Amino acid sequence: TLDGNAILSSHGPADVPPASRPWMQLPHAPPSERARQLLAAMTLREKLGMLHGSCNWHGYVGNVCPIDRLGVPSIKMNDGPQGFRDNLHPGSTTGWPCGLAIGATFDAEAASKWGAAMG
């Protein structure tokens, strides 16, 4: 099983004192309580930063910056389920429905057109 304590403590900055991470002191608390405590410690800017990839120092728009003062590691996201974009080619974003969604339509003609367009 995944241990949230191990994940955050192993990927967070070593110099963040445990006292500044009260949610880490509650290993048996429900995730909702730990999340509530983390959110209470975050600034509005930090909360908004978690909603979109904006950490351009990695060169990809799908990276969320870490919150070092709280021991929150960076998050690397990817477009999906079948899309692509990058900062080097503005306007090149694609947003294809995933194969499962196309299959769930039971529309052979739509699936064929989707496949042809995807290449």
N, CA, C and O atoms as a GROMACS GRO file, in nm:
protein
  476
    1THR      N    1   0.083  -0.119   0.000
    1THR     CA    2   0.000   0.000   0.000
    1THR      C    3   0.087   0.124   0.000
    1THR      O    4   0.201   0.122   0.045
    2LEU      N    5   0.030   0.232  -0.051
    2LEU     CA    6   0.102   0.359  -0.052
    2LEU      C    7   0.089   0.426   0.083
    2LEU      O    8  -0.020   0.429   0.141
    3ASP      N    9   0.195   0.479   0.132
    3ASP     CA   10   0.196   0.552   0.258
    3ASP      C   11   0.220   0.698   0.228
    3ASP      O   12   0.330   0.737   0.189
    4GLY      N   13   0.118   0.781   0.245
    4GLY     CA   14   0.129   0.923   0.218
    4GLY      C   15   0.240   0.989   0.297
    4GLY      O   16   0.305   1.081   0.248
    5ASN      N   17   0.263   0.943   0.420
    5ASN     CA   18   0.372   0.999   0.501
    5ASN      C   19   0.506   0.975   0.434
    5ASN      O   20   0.589   1.065   0.426
    6ALA      N   21   0.526   0.853   0.388
    6ALA     CA   22   0.654   0.820   0.325
    6ALA      C   23   0.673   0.896   0.196
    6ALA      O   24   0.783   0.942   0.165
    7ILE      N   25   0.564   0.910   0.119
    7ILE     CA   26   0.575   0.980  -0.008
    7ILE      C   27   0.612   1.126   0.014
    7ILE      O   28   0.707   1.174  -0.047
    8LEU      N   29   0.537   1.196   0.099
    8LEU     CA   30   0.566   1.338   0.120
    8LEU      C   31   0.698   1.360   0.191
    8LEU      O   32   0.772   1.453   0.158
    9SER      N   33   0.730   1.275   0.288
    9SER     CA   34   0.855   1.299   0.359
    9SER      C   35   0.976   1.263   0.275
    9SER      O   36   1.083   1.322   0.292
   10SER      N   37   0.962   1.166   0.184
   10SER     CA   38   1.077   1.129   0.102
   10SER      C   39   1.097   1.222  -0.017
   10SER      O   40   1.208   1.232  -0.068
   11HIS      N   41   0.991   1.288  -0.061
   11HIS     CA   42   1.003   1.376  -0.177
   11HIS      C   43   1.002   1.523  -0.141
   11HIS      O   44   1.029   1.607  -0.226
   12GLY      N   45   0.972   1.555  -0.018
   12GLY     CA   46   0.971   1.694   0.024
   12GLY      C   47   1.111   1.736   0.064
   12GLY      O   48   1.197   1.652   0.086
   13PRO      N   49   1.135   1.867   0.072
   13PRO     CA   50   1.266   1.916   0.111
   13PRO      C   51   1.303   1.870   0.252
   13PRO      O   52   1.220   1.870   0.342
   14ALA      N   53   1.427   1.831   0.268
   14ALA     CA   54   1.474   1.780   0.397
   14ALA      C   55   1.476   1.888   0.504
   14ALA      O   56   1.469   1.856   0.623
   15ASP      N   57   1.487   2.015   0.465
   15ASP     CA   58   1.499   2.120   0.565
   15ASP      C   59   1.365   2.174   0.614
   15ASP      O   60   1.364   2.271   0.690
   16VAL      N   61   1.254   2.115   0.573
   16VAL     CA   62   1.124   2.160   0.621
   16VAL      C   63   1.096   2.088   0.752
   16VAL      O   64   1.081   1.966   0.754
   17PRO      N   65   1.089   2.163   0.863
   17PRO     CA   66   1.067   2.098   0.992
   17PRO      C   67   0.928   2.036   1.001
   17PRO      O   68   0.831   2.093   0.950
   18PRO      N   69   0.916   1.919   1.064
   18PRO     CA   70   0.787   1.852   1.076
   18PRO      C   71   0.681   1.940   1.141
   18PRO      O   72   0.562   1.924   1.112
   19ALA      N   73   0.721   2.031   1.228
   19ALA     CA   74   0.625   2.118   1.295
   19ALA      C   75   0.549   2.206   1.196
   19ALA      O   76   0.437   2.248   1.224
   20SER      N   77   0.609   2.233   1.078
   20SER     CA   78   0.541   2.315   0.979
   20SER      C   79   0.450   2.230   0.890
   20SER      O   80   0.386   2.282   0.798
   21ARG      N   81   0.444   2.101   0.916
   21ARG     CA   82   0.359   2.010   0.840
   21ARG      C   83   0.267   1.933   0.935
   21ARG      O   84   0.286   1.813   0.953
   22PRO      N   85   0.168   1.999   0.997
   22PRO     CA   86   0.086   1.931   1.098
   22PRO      C   87   0.012   1.810   1.044
   22PRO      O   88  -0.013   1.715   1.118
   23TRP      N   89  -0.024   1.810   0.914
   23TRP     CA   90  -0.094   1.696   0.855
   23TRP      C   91  -0.006   1.572   0.852
   23TRP      O   92  -0.058   1.461   0.842
   24MET      N   93   0.125   1.590   0.860
   24MET     CA   94   0.216   1.476   0.861
   24MET      C   95   0.224   1.411   0.999
   24MET      O   96   0.275   1.300   1.014
   25GLN      N   97   0.173   1.481   1.098
   25GLN     CA   98   0.177   1.428   1.235
   25GLN      C   99   0.052   1.345   1.266
   25GLN      O  100   0.036   1.298   1.378
   26LEU      N  101  -0.034   1.327   1.168
   26LEU     CA  102  -0.160   1.255   1.187
   26LEU      C  103  -0.167   1.133   1.095
   26LEU      O  104  -0.256   1.126   1.010
   27PRO      N  105  -0.077   1.036   1.111
   27PRO     CA  106  -0.074   0.925   1.015
   27PRO      C  107  -0.200   0.841   1.013
   27PRO      O  108  -0.228   0.775   0.913
   28HIS      N  109  -0.279   0.843   1.122
   28HIS     CA  110  -0.399   0.760   1.126
   28HIS      C  111  -0.526   0.841   1.103
   28HIS      O  112  -0.636   0.787   1.103
   29ALA      N  113  -0.511   0.971   1.083
   29ALA     CA  114  -0.627   1.056   1.055
   29ALA      C  115  -0.678   1.028   0.914
   29ALA      O  116  -0.600   0.991   0.826
   30PRO      N  117  -0.806   1.045   0.892
   30PRO     CA  118  -0.858   1.024   0.756
   30PRO      C  119  -0.796   1.125   0.660
   30PRO      O  120  -0.762   1.237   0.700
   31PRO      N  121  -0.781   1.087   0.533
   31PRO     CA  122  -0.722   1.180   0.435
   31PRO      C  123  -0.793   1.314   0.431
   31PRO      O  124  -0.729   1.417   0.408
   32SER      N  125  -0.924   1.315   0.452
   32SER     CA  126  -0.997   1.442   0.447
   32SER      C  127  -0.949   1.538   0.556
   32SER      O  128  -0.942   1.658   0.532
   33GLU      N  129  -0.917   1.486   0.673
   33GLU     CA  130  -0.868   1.572   0.782
   33GLU      C  131  -0.727   1.622   0.752
   33GLU      O  132  -0.695   1.739   0.775
   34ARG      N  133  -0.644   1.535   0.700
   34ARG     CA  134  -0.508   1.576   0.665
   34ARG      C  135  -0.511   1.680   0.554
   34ARG      O  136  -0.434   1.776   0.557
   35ALA      N  137  -0.599   1.660   0.455
   35ALA     CA  138  -0.612   1.758   0.346
   35ALA      C  139  -0.663   1.891   0.400
   35ALA      O  140  -0.617   1.997   0.357
   36ARG      N  141  -0.759   1.887   0.493
   36ARG     CA  142  -0.812   2.010   0.552
   36ARG      C  143  -0.700   2.089   0.619
   36ARG      O  144  -0.692   2.211   0.604
   37GLN      N  145  -0.614   2.021   0.693
   37GLN     CA  146  -0.503   2.089   0.761
   37GLN      C  147  -0.403   2.146   0.662
   37GLN      O  148  -0.354   2.257   0.680
   38LEU      N  149  -0.373   2.071   0.557
   38LEU     CA  150  -0.281   2.120   0.455
   38LEU      C  151  -0.339   2.244   0.387
   38LEU      O  152  -0.270   2.344   0.370
   39LEU      N  153  -0.465   2.238   0.348
   39LEU     CA  154  -0.529   2.353   0.284
   39LEU      C  155  -0.531   2.475   0.375
   39LEU      O  156  -0.514   2.588   0.328
   40ALA      N  157  -0.551   2.454   0.503
   40ALA     CA  158  -0.553   2.565   0.597
   40ALA      C  159  -0.416   2.633   0.607
   40ALA      O  160  -0.408   2.752   0.637
   41ALA      N  161  -0.310   2.558   0.582
   41ALA     CA  162  -0.175   2.612   0.590
   41ALA      C  163  -0.130   2.679   0.460
   41ALA      O  164  -0.030   2.752   0.459
   42MET      N  165  -0.202   2.655   0.351
   42MET     CA  166  -0.163   2.708   0.220
   42MET      C  167  -0.217   2.849   0.198
   42MET      O  168  -0.326   2.883   0.245
   43THR      N  169  -0.140   2.930   0.128
   43THR     CA  170  -0.187   3.062   0.087
   43THR      C  171  -0.280   3.046  -0.034
   43THR      O  172  -0.283   2.940  -0.096
   44LEU      N  173  -0.354   3.150  -0.067
   44LEU     CA  174  -0.439   3.144  -0.185
   44LEU      C  175  -0.357   3.122  -0.310
   44LEU      O  176  -0.396   3.044  -0.398
   45ARG      N  177  -0.244   3.187  -0.320
   45ARG     CA  178  -0.156   3.170  -0.436
   45ARG      C  179  -0.110   3.025  -0.450
   45ARG      O  180  -0.106   2.971  -0.560
   46GLU      N  181  -0.075   2.962  -0.337
   46GLU     CA  182  -0.032   2.822  -0.341
   46GLU      C  183  -0.146   2.730  -0.383
   46GLU      O  184  -0.125   2.635  -0.459
   47LYS      N  185  -0.266   2.757  -0.334
   47LYS     CA  186  -0.381   2.676  -0.373
   47LYS      C  187  -0.408   2.688  -0.523
   47LYS      O  188  -0.431   2.588  -0.591
   48LEU      N  189  -0.405   2.810  -0.573
   48LEU     CA  190  -0.430   2.830  -0.716
   48LEU      C  191  -0.321   2.766  -0.800
   48LEU      O  192  -0.348   2.714  -0.908
   49GLY      N  193  -0.197   2.768  -0.751
   49GLY     CA  194  -0.087   2.706  -0.823
   49GLY      C  195  -0.100   2.555  -0.837
   49GLY      O  196  -0.042   2.496  -0.928
   50MET      N  197  -0.176   2.492  -0.749
   50MET     CA  198  -0.197   2.347  -0.757
   50MET      C  199  -0.298   2.309  -0.864
   50MET      O  200  -0.310   2.192  -0.898
   51LEU      N  201  -0.370   2.407  -0.916
   51LEU     CA  202  -0.477   2.378  -1.012
   51LEU      C  203  -0.433   2.376  -1.157
   51LEU      O  204  -0.510   2.339  -1.245
   52HIS      N  205  -0.310   2.417  -1.183
   52HIS     CA  206  -0.264   2.421  -1.322
   52HIS      C  207  -0.113   2.409  -1.323
   52HIS      O  208  -0.044   2.446  -1.228
   53GLY      N  209  -0.063   2.356  -1.432
   53GLY     CA  210   0.081   2.346  -1.449
   53GLY      C  211   0.139   2.481  -1.483
   53GLY      O  212   0.103   2.541  -1.584
   54SER      N  213   0.227   2.528  -1.399
   54SER     CA  214   0.280   2.662  -1.423
   54SER      C  215   0.427   2.673  -1.389
   54SER      O  216   0.483   2.783  -1.390
   55CYS      N  217   0.489   2.564  -1.359
   55CYS     CA  218   0.628   2.569  -1.314
   55CYS      C  219   0.720   2.558  -1.436
   55CYS      O  220   0.770   2.450  -1.466
   56ASN      N  221   0.740   2.668  -1.504
   56ASN     CA  222   0.812   2.667  -1.631
   56ASN      C  223   0.960   2.634  -1.619
   56ASN      O  224   1.026   2.614  -1.721
   57TRP      N  225   1.013   2.628  -1.500
   57TRP     CA  226   1.154   2.593  -1.489
   57TRP      C  227   1.181   2.450  -1.531
   57TRP      O  228   1.297   2.410  -1.543
   58HIS      N  229   1.076   2.370  -1.554
   58HIS     CA  230   1.094   2.236  -1.607
   58HIS      C  231   1.072   2.233  -1.758
   58HIS      O  232   1.092   2.129  -1.821
   59GLY      N  233   1.032   2.346  -1.816
   59GLY     CA  234   1.015   2.353  -1.959
   59GLY      C  235   0.888   2.289  -2.013
   59GLY      O  236   0.877   2.271  -2.134
   60TYR      N  237   0.796   2.256  -1.929
   60TYR     CA  238   0.671   2.194  -1.974
   60TYR      C  239   0.557   2.254  -1.894
   60TYR      O  240   0.569   2.273  -1.773
   61VAL      N  241   0.447   2.283  -1.959
   61VAL     CA  242   0.336   2.351  -1.893
   61VAL      C  243   0.264   2.262  -1.792
   61VAL      O  244   0.182   2.313  -1.715
   62GLY      N  245   0.289   2.135  -1.790
   62GLY     CA  246   0.221   2.044  -1.699
   62GLY      C  247   0.293   2.018  -1.569
   62GLY      O  248   0.269   1.916  -1.505
   63ASN      N  249   0.380   2.106  -1.528
   63ASN     CA  250   0.451   2.089  -1.402
   63ASN      C  251   0.401   2.189  -1.300
   63ASN      O  252   0.395   2.309  -1.327
   64VAL      N  253   0.364   2.140  -1.183
   64VAL     CA  254   0.321   2.224  -1.073
   64VAL      C  255   0.439   2.239  -0.978
   64VAL      O  256   0.501   2.140  -0.938
   65CYS      N  257   0.471   2.361  -0.943
   65CYS     CA  258   0.585   2.388  -0.855
   65CYS      C  259   0.565   2.327  -0.717
   65CYS      O  260   0.451   2.317  -0.670
   66PRO      N  261   0.672   2.287  -0.653
   66PRO     CA  262   0.660   2.239  -0.515
   66PRO      C  263   0.629   2.355  -0.422
   66PRO      O  264   0.652   2.471  -0.455
   67ILE      N  265   0.578   2.323  -0.306
   67ILE     CA  266   0.559   2.423  -0.201
   67ILE      C  267   0.659   2.385  -0.092
   67ILE      O  268   0.626   2.313   0.002
   68ASP      N  269   0.779   2.435  -0.108
   68ASP     CA  270   0.889   2.395  -0.021
   68ASP      C  271   0.860   2.421   0.127
   68ASP      O  272   0.893   2.338   0.212
   69ARG      N  273   0.801   2.534   0.158
   69ARG     CA  274   0.780   2.568   0.298
   69ARG      C  275   0.685   2.472   0.368
   69ARG      O  276   0.685   2.463   0.491
   70LEU      N  277   0.605   2.398   0.291
   70LEU     CA  278   0.512   2.303   0.348
   70LEU      C  279   0.551   2.158   0.321
   70LEU      O  280   0.483   2.066   0.365
   71GLY      N  281   0.661   2.139   0.249
   71GLY     CA  282   0.706   2.003   0.220
   71GLY      C  283   0.626   1.933   0.113
   71GLY      O  284   0.624   1.810   0.108
   72VAL      N  285   0.557   2.009   0.026
   72VAL     CA  286   0.477   1.951  -0.081
   72VAL      C  287   0.566   1.939  -0.205
   72VAL      O  288   0.621   2.039  -0.251
   73PRO      N  289   0.581   1.819  -0.259
   73PRO     CA  290   0.668   1.801  -0.375
   73PRO      C  291   0.606   1.855  -0.504
   73PRO      O  292   0.486   1.883  -0.508
   74SER      N  293   0.686   1.871  -0.606
   74SER     CA  294   0.634   1.913  -0.736
   74SER      C  295   0.548   1.800  -0.793
   74SER      O  296   0.560   1.684  -0.754
   75ILE      N  297   0.462   1.838  -0.886
   75ILE     CA  298   0.374   1.742  -0.952
   75ILE      C  299   0.398   1.754  -1.101
   75ILE      O  300   0.397   1.864  -1.156
   76LYS      N  301   0.420   1.642  -1.166
   76LYS     CA  302   0.439   1.641  -1.311
   76LYS      C  303   0.315   1.578  -1.374
   76LYS      O  304   0.286   1.460  -1.355
   77MET      N  305   0.242   1.661  -1.449
   77MET     CA  306   0.119   1.615  -1.512
   77MET      C  307   0.141   1.598  -1.661
   77MET      O  308   0.242   1.642  -1.716
   78ASN      N  309   0.045   1.534  -1.725
   78ASN     CA  310   0.049   1.518  -1.870
   78ASN      C  311  -0.090   1.543  -1.924
   78ASN      O  312  -0.189   1.515  -1.857
   79ASP      N  313  -0.096   1.595  -2.044
   79ASP     CA  314  -0.225   1.612  -2.108
   79ASP      C  315  -0.284   1.474  -2.132
   79ASP      O  316  -0.211   1.376  -2.147
   80GLY      N  317  -0.411   1.469  -2.136
   80GLY     CA  318  -0.467   1.339  -2.162
   80GLY      C  319  -0.616   1.348  -2.182
   80GLY      O  320  -0.675   1.454  -2.167
   81PRO      N  321  -0.675   1.238  -2.216
   81PRO     CA  322  -0.608   1.110  -2.226
   81PRO      C  323  -0.526   1.095  -2.354
   81PRO      O  324  -0.430   1.018  -2.356
   82GLN      N  325  -0.561   1.167  -2.459
   82GLN     CA  326  -0.484   1.157  -2.582
   82GLN      C  327  -0.468   1.296  -2.640
   82GLN      O  328  -0.539   1.334  -2.733
   83GLY      N  329  -0.376   1.370  -2.586
   83GLY     CA  330  -0.354   1.506  -2.633
   83GLY      C  331  -0.207   1.540  -2.627
   83GLY      O  332  -0.126   1.464  -2.574
   84PHE      N  333  -0.174   1.656  -2.681
   84PHE     CA  334  -0.036   1.701  -2.683
   84PHE      C  335  -0.035   1.852  -2.682
   84PHE      O  336  -0.121   1.916  -2.742
   85ARG      N  337   0.062   1.908  -2.614
   85ARG     CA  338   0.090   2.052  -2.623
   85ARG      C  339   0.229   2.075  -2.567
   85ARG      O  340   0.280   1.997  -2.487
   86ASP      N  341   0.288   2.184  -2.609
   86ASP     CA  342   0.414   2.225  -2.549
   86ASP      C  343   0.430   2.376  -2.565
   86ASP      O  344   0.359   2.439  -2.643
   87ASN      N  345   0.523   2.430  -2.492
   87ASN     CA  346   0.546   2.575  -2.494
   87ASN      C  347   0.615   2.621  -2.622
   87ASN      O  348   0.609   2.740  -2.655
   88LEU      N  349   0.680   2.532  -2.693
   88LEU     CA  350   0.754   2.569  -2.812
   88LEU      C  351   0.665   2.588  -2.935
   88LEU      O  352   0.706   2.649  -3.033
   89HIS      N  353   0.544   2.537  -2.928
   89HIS     CA  354   0.452   2.542  -3.042
   89HIS      C  355   0.316   2.594  -2.998
   89HIS      O  356   0.221   2.516  -2.989
   90PRO      N  357   0.304   2.724  -2.969
   90PRO     CA  358   0.175   2.778  -2.924
   90PRO      C  359   0.064   2.747  -3.025
   90PRO      O  360   0.085   2.752  -3.146
   91GLY      N  361  -0.052   2.715  -2.973
   91GLY     CA  362  -0.165   2.683  -3.060
   91GLY      C  363  -0.166   2.540  -3.110
   91GLY      O  364  -0.252   2.504  -3.190
   92SER      N  365  -0.071   2.458  -3.065
   92SER     CA  366  -0.064   2.321  -3.115
   92SER      C  367  -0.137   2.221  -3.026
   92SER      O  368  -0.125   2.100  -3.047
   93THR      N  369  -0.211   2.268  -2.930
   93THR     CA  370  -0.280   2.177  -2.839
   93THR      C  371  -0.381   2.091  -2.913
   93THR      O  372  -0.459   2.140  -2.994
   94THR      N  373  -0.378   1.964  -2.883
   94THR     CA  374  -0.479   1.872  -2.936
   94THR      C  375  -0.559   1.818  -2.819
   94THR      O  376  -0.510   1.814  -2.706
   95GLY      N  377  -0.678   1.777  -2.843
   95GLY     CA  378  -0.762   1.720  -2.739
   95GLY      C  379  -0.852   1.613  -2.797
   95GLY      O  380  -0.970   1.636  -2.820
   96TRP      N  381  -0.796   1.497  -2.821
   96TRP     CA  382  -0.872   1.386  -2.878
   96TRP      C  383  -0.943   1.308  -2.768
   96TRP      O  384  -0.889   1.293  -2.658
   97PRO      N  385  -1.063   1.259  -2.796
   97PRO     CA  386  -1.126   1.170  -2.699
   97PRO      C  387  -1.045   1.040  -2.692
   97PRO      O  388  -0.984   0.999  -2.791
   98CYS      N  389  -1.045   0.978  -2.577
   98CYS     CA  390  -0.969   0.853  -2.564
   98CYS      C  391  -1.040   0.740  -2.639
   98CYS      O  392  -1.159   0.750  -2.669
   99GLY      N  393  -0.966   0.636  -2.668
   99GLY     CA  394  -1.021   0.522  -2.741
   99GLY      C  395  -1.140   0.460  -2.670
   99GLY      O  396  -1.235   0.415  -2.735
  100LEU      N  397  -1.137   0.456  -2.538
  100LEU     CA  398  -1.248   0.399  -2.462
  100LEU      C  399  -1.377   0.479  -2.485
  100LEU      O  400  -1.485   0.421  -2.500
  101ALA      N  401  -1.364   0.613  -2.487
  101ALA     CA  402  -1.482   0.696  -2.511
  101ALA      C  403  -1.537   0.673  -2.651
  101ALA      O  404  -1.658   0.665  -2.670
  102ILE      N  405  -1.448   0.663  -2.750
  102ILE     CA  406  -1.494   0.637  -2.887
  102ILE      C  407  -1.561   0.499  -2.895
  102ILE      O  408  -1.666   0.485  -2.957
  103GLY      N  409  -1.500   0.400  -2.834
  103GLY     CA  410  -1.558   0.266  -2.834
  103GLY      C  411  -1.694   0.262  -2.766
  103GLY      O  412  -1.782   0.187  -2.807
  104ALA      N  413  -1.711   0.341  -2.662
  104ALA     CA  414  -1.838   0.343  -2.588
  104ALA      C  415  -1.952   0.401  -2.670
  104ALA      O  416  -2.068   0.385  -2.633
  105THR      N  417  -1.921   0.469  -2.779
  105THR     CA  418  -2.028   0.523  -2.864
  105THR      C  419  -2.093   0.414  -2.949
  105THR      O  420  -2.206   0.430  -2.995
  106PHE      N  421  -2.023   0.303  -2.969
  106PHE     CA  422  -2.069   0.195  -3.057
  106PHE      C  423  -2.100   0.247  -3.197
  106PHE      O  424  -2.186   0.194  -3.267
  107ASP      N  425  -2.029   0.352  -3.235
  107ASP     CA  426  -2.049   0.414  -3.367
  107ASP      C  427  -1.926   0.383  -3.452
  107ASP      O  428  -1.823   0.450  -3.441
  108ALA      N  429  -1.937   0.281  -3.536
  108ALA     CA  430  -1.824   0.236  -3.617
  108ALA      C  431  -1.773   0.346  -3.710
  108ALA      O  432  -1.653   0.358  -3.733
  109GLU      N  433  -1.864   0.425  -3.764
  109GLU     CA  434  -1.824   0.531  -3.855
  109GLU      C  435  -1.743   0.640  -3.780
  109GLU      O  436  -1.641   0.687  -3.828
  110ALA      N  437  -1.791   0.677  -3.663
  110ALA     CA  438  -1.719   0.777  -3.584
  110ALA      C  439  -1.581   0.724  -3.542
  110ALA      O  440  -1.482   0.797  -3.545
  111ALA      N  441  -1.577   0.596  -3.504
  111ALA     CA  442  -1.449   0.536  -3.465
  111ALA      C  443  -1.352   0.532  -3.583
  111ALA      O  444  -1.233   0.556  -3.567
  112SER      N  445  -1.404   0.503  -3.701
  112SER     CA  446  -1.320   0.500  -3.820
  112SER      C  447  -1.265   0.640  -3.853
  112SER      O  448  -1.147   0.655  -3.884
  113LYS      N  449  -1.350   0.739  -3.846
  113LYS     CA  450  -1.305   0.877  -3.871
  113LYS      C  451  -1.204   0.921  -3.766
  113LYS      O  452  -1.106   0.988  -3.798
  114TRP      N  453  -1.229   0.884  -3.641
  114TRP     CA  454  -1.137   0.919  -3.532
  114TRP      C  455  -1.001   0.855  -3.558
  114TRP      O  456  -0.897   0.922  -3.545
  115GLY      N  457  -1.000   0.728  -3.594
  115GLY     CA  458  -0.875   0.657  -3.621
  115GLY      C  459  -0.799   0.718  -3.738
  115GLY      O  460  -0.677   0.731  -3.733
  116ALA      N  461  -0.871   0.754  -3.844
  116ALA     CA  462  -0.807   0.813  -3.961
  116ALA      C  463  -0.747   0.949  -3.926
  116ALA      O  464  -0.636   0.981  -3.968
  117ALA      N  465  -0.820   1.027  -3.849
  117ALA     CA  466  -0.771   1.160  -3.811
  117ALA      C  467  -0.651   1.151  -3.717
  117ALA      O  468  -0.560   1.234  -3.725
  118MET      N  469  -0.650   1.051  -3.628
  118MET     CA  470  -0.538   1.033  -3.537
  118MET      C  471  -0.414   0.986  -3.610
  118MET      O  472  -0.302   1.009  -3.565
  119GLY      N  473  -0.433   0.921  -3.722
  119GLY     CA  474  -0.318   0.874  -3.799
  119GLY      C  475  -0.289   0.733  -3.768
  119GLY      O  476  -0.195   0.676  -3.823
   0.00000   0.00000   0.00000
